Amino acid sequence: MLNKISEVSTLIDELLKRSAEGACAESHDYTDETILNLELLKQWKPFWSIEIQHEDIELLNRKGNLLGGLPFISEEYPWPLNDQGEPYLPLIQISLDEVSHLSGQDFGLGLLQVWLDINDSDLPNVVRVIERSDLNAPMMLPSFDYSEINDANHWDQACAHFSIIPGGFMCTDFGAHLIESRNGRELTDDESIIIDQLMEIVEKSNYGCPAGDWVLGYPDKGSGTPAGRYDPEPANFFQFKSANSFSRVNVSRYANIFFDDSSQGVSFFFDWGG
């Protein structure tokens, strides 16, 4: 993988030289946006895949990485209810300790939870972080019959533990249309050959590469995906790309947990392409 990252950097440097030759100038004649896209292409990000193990609800580790099931709840962090008193459904619970340790990036300590109100087509959601110190509180059970959630909402609710495993490195998306000169000249054959080489690498290493869901890396930017609605693009924390993790995910209906890392700390938000 490191060879592939180095190869991309070398190809981009070579492309800039060909630009100068094509423009008969001492330096490239690409637009500022083109240069920005090329710089982004050099910024490979590590990502982690997940392995899902379905379990009976009684066997789940309620303080672990969960899809659906019975997440940690306590008196201070009860099961969320909507305005009609109907329960939200648990989408995911993920250990921030583990992601921080694996990535070397400080996401805090404790559990990140996302809950959805599927009674509303807009899928209102609750995103919350339960700090590690608050996990010492007694765990509670929901105040309703858990089995009624599926019966009442016809929801293919996942009930699974998942492990976070190394996925490799991911590059941003790229295409020939992103390369333009300031004066509108046509690309030379040499430039086109290098761009084709870059695109071949990208197609094997961008968001289309992982088969399932992933942690960090880049968000999926295909048609109808949430990331495409933002400018600038938000940072991906968790990419829901398979119905195994989120039953409403299918073609052009992916979902993400995004994060923002500012001087005030890390914050998270959920969005989906429904």
Solvent accessible surface area in square Angstrom, and as a share of the most:
residue,aa,sasa,rsa
1,M,99,0.44
2,L,132,0.66
3,N,131,0.67
4,K,57,0.24
5,I,39,0.20
6,S,65,0.42
7,E,85,0.38
8,V,1,0.00
9,S,39,0.25
10,T,86,0.50
11,L,20,0.10
12,I,1,0.01
13,D,65,0.34
14,E,52,0.23
15,L,0,0.00
16,L,47,0.23
17,K,123,0.52
18,R,66,0.24
19,S,0,0.00
20,A,13,0.10
21,E,108,0.48
22,G,28,0.27
23,A,27,0.21
24,C,124,0.74
25,A,55,0.43
26,E,182,0.82
27,S,70,0.45
28,H,52,0.23
29,D,11,0.06
30,Y,0,0.00
31,T,32,0.18
32,D,121,0.63
33,E,120,0.54
34,T,1,0.01
35,I,45,0.23
36,L,105,0.52
37,N,25,0.13
38,L,2,0.01
39,E,75,0.34
40,L,66,0.33
41,L,0,0.00
42,K,60,0.26
43,Q,93,0.41
44,W,25,0.09
45,K,76,0.32
46,P,55,0.34
47,F,14,0.06
48,W,26,0.09
49,S,27,0.17
50,I,21,0.11
51,E,87,0.39
52,I,49,0.25
53,Q,64,0.28
54,H,124,0.55
55,E,69,0.31
56,D,92,0.48
57,I,44,0.22
58,E,142,0.64
59,L,126,0.63
60,L,16,0.08
61,N,92,0.47
62,R,32,0.12
63,K,83,0.35
64,G,9,0.09
65,N,8,0.04
66,L,0,0.00
67,L,0,0.00
68,G,2,0.02
69,G,0,0.00
70,L,20,0.10
71,P,3,0.02
72,F,0,0.00
73,I,3,0.02
74,S,1,0.01
75,E,151,0.68
76,E,119,0.53
77,Y,39,0.15
78,P,72,0.46
79,W,14,0.05
80,P,17,0.10
81,L,90,0.45
82,N,18,0.09
83,D,144,0.75
84,Q,139,0.62
85,G,45,0.43
86,E,73,0.33
87,P,29,0.18
88,Y,22,0.08
89,L,2,0.01
90,P,2,0.01
91,L,6,0.03
92,I,2,0.01
93,Q,0,0.00
94,I,0,0.00
95,S,19,0.12
96,L,1,0.01
97,D,38,0.20
98,E,59,0.27
99,V,3,0.02
100,S,18,0.11
101,H,154,0.69
102,L,65,0.33
103,S,32,0.21
104,G,72,0.69
105,Q,64,0.28
106,D,111,0.57
107,F,6,0.02
108,G,29,0.28
109,L,80,0.40
110,G,2,0.02
111,L,4,0.02
112,L,0,0.00
113,Q,1,0.00
114,V,0,0.00
115,W,1,0.00
116,L,0,0.00
117,D,9,0.05
118,I,16,0.08
119,N,73,0.37
120,D,57,0.30
121,S,99,0.64
122,D,117,0.60
123,L,3,0.01
124,P,49,0.31
125,N,59,0.30
126,V,45,0.26
127,V,43,0.24
128,R,39,0.14
129,V,48,0.27
130,I,0,0.00
131,E,86,0.39
132,R,129,0.47
133,S,82,0.53
134,D,37,0.19
135,L,21,0.10
136,N,130,0.67
137,A,40,0.31
138,P,114,0.72
139,M,86,0.38
140,M,85,0.38
141,L,125,0.62
142,P,21,0.13
143,S,114,0.73
144,F,51,0.21
145,D,77,0.40
146,Y,44,0.17
147,S,64,0.41
148,E,98,0.44
149,I,4,0.02
150,N,57,0.29
151,D,105,0.54
152,A,74,0.58
153,N,33,0.17
154,H,165,0.74
155,W,20,0.07
156,D,117,0.61
157,Q,28,0.12
158,A,20,0.15
159,C,30,0.18
160,A,0,0.00
161,H,56,0.25
162,F,0,0.00
163,S,36,0.23
164,I,16,0.08
165,I,56,0.28
166,P,113,0.71
167,G,33,0.32
168,G,29,0.28
169,F,70,0.29
170,M,1,0.00
171,C,0,0.00
172,T,12,0.07
173,D,55,0.28
174,F,15,0.06
175,G,6,0.06
176,A,47,0.36
177,H,142,0.63
178,L,47,0.23
179,I,8,0.04
180,E,100,0.45
181,S,9,0.06
182,R,148,0.54
183,N,109,0.56
184,G,62,0.60
185,R,47,0.17
186,E,157,0.70
187,L,53,0.26
188,T,48,0.28
189,D,118,0.61
190,D,69,0.36
191,E,0,0.00
192,S,46,0.30
193,I,102,0.52
194,I,12,0.06
195,I,3,0.02
196,D,90,0.47
197,Q,81,0.36
198,L,0,0.00
199,M,52,0.23
200,E,100,0.45
201,I,17,0.09
202,V,1,0.01
203,E,117,0.53
204,K,127,0.54
205,S,4,0.03
206,N,14,0.07
207,Y,38,0.14
208,G,48,0.46
209,C,72,0.43
210,P,15,0.09
211,A,110,0.86
212,G,26,0.25
213,D,6,0.03
214,W,0,0.00
215,V,1,0.01
216,L,15,0.07
217,G,5,0.05
218,Y,12,0.05
219,P,2,0.01
220,D,2,0.01
221,K,56,0.24
222,G,26,0.25
223,S,93,0.60
224,G,45,0.44
225,T,4,0.02
226,P,0,0.00
227,A,2,0.01
228,G,64,0.62
229,R,133,0.49
230,Y,79,0.30
231,D,143,0.74
232,P,117,0.74
233,E,70,0.32
234,P,20,0.12
235,A,33,0.26
236,N,2,0.01
237,F,0,0.00
238,F,0,0.00
239,Q,0,0.00
240,F,0,0.00
241,K,41,0.17
242,S,23,0.15
243,A,63,0.49
244,N,92,0.47
245,S,3,0.02
246,F,2,0.01
247,S,40,0.26
248,R,70,0.25
249,V,7,0.04
250,N,75,0.39
251,V,129,0.74
252,S,39,0.25
253,R,87,0.32
254,Y,37,0.14
255,A,0,0.00
256,N,0,0.00
257,I,0,0.00
258,F,0,0.00
259,F,22,0.09
260,D,78,0.41
261,D,80,0.42
262,S,56,0.36
263,S,112,0.72
264,Q,167,0.74
265,G,35,0.34
266,V,40,0.23
267,S,63,0.41
268,F,25,0.11
269,F,74,0.31
270,F,14,0.06
271,D,26,0.14
272,W,24,0.08
273,G,10,0.09
274,G,68,0.66
